[in-house]
Amino acid sequence: MQEQRRTAIEEKLRVTQASRDELQTYATQQSGLVSDLQSRNSQLSIDNESLRRRVADLQQVWTSSDTVKVKF
């Protein structure tokens, strides 16, 4: 009876430790994924801002060329 109880407790401990290890691995992977996504988000924000400036510059050139056409 004692031996069976001890064996059952050891098995529960083994399963619990395996689950913990699996969850730690998953958490580490997710942490890496979050880090990668944050980096990508930062780069896309920089790219987006650059494109906004480029559009503003082009709009200014376009407006200037329309003004020149109207003067003639």
N, C-alpha and C positions, 0 to 999 in steps of 0.2 A: 504494500500500500504506500509506504513512504517512498519507495523507489519509483513507483509510477507517478506520484505527485512531483517528485524532484525532476523526473524526465519531462513531464508536462510543463513545468515551470521553465526548465532550460529551453524547451522548444519555443515557448512564448517569448522568452528573452531573445532567442536567435531570430525569430520572425520580426520582433520589434526592432532589433538592431539593423536587420536587413532593410526594413522599411525606412528607418532613420537615414541610413546610408543612401538609399535611393532618393529620398526627399532632399538630402543635402546636395546630391549631384544635380537634381532637377533645379534646385534653387540657384546653384552656381551657374548653370546653363542659362537660366532666365535672367540672372543678373548680367551676364555677358551680353545677352540679347538686348536688354534695356540699355546698356552702355553703347552698343553698336547703333541702336535706334536713336539715342540722344545725339550721338555724333552725326549721324545722317541728317537728323532734323536741323542741327546747327548749320551744316553745310548747305542744306536746301534753303534755309532762311537767308544765308549770305547770298546764295545764287539769286533768290527771289528779290532781294534788295537791289542787287546789281541790275537785274532786268527792269525793275521799276525805274531806276535812274536812267537806264538806256531808253526806255519808252518816253520818259519825261524829256530827255534830250531830243529825241526824234520828233516829239510833238512841238517842241520849241522851234526846231529847224523847219518843220512843216508850216507852222504858223508864220514864221518869218518869210518863207517863200510865197505864201498866200498874200502877205502884206506887200511884198515887192511886186507881185503881179497886179494887184489892185492899183498901185501907184502909176503903173504904165498904162 
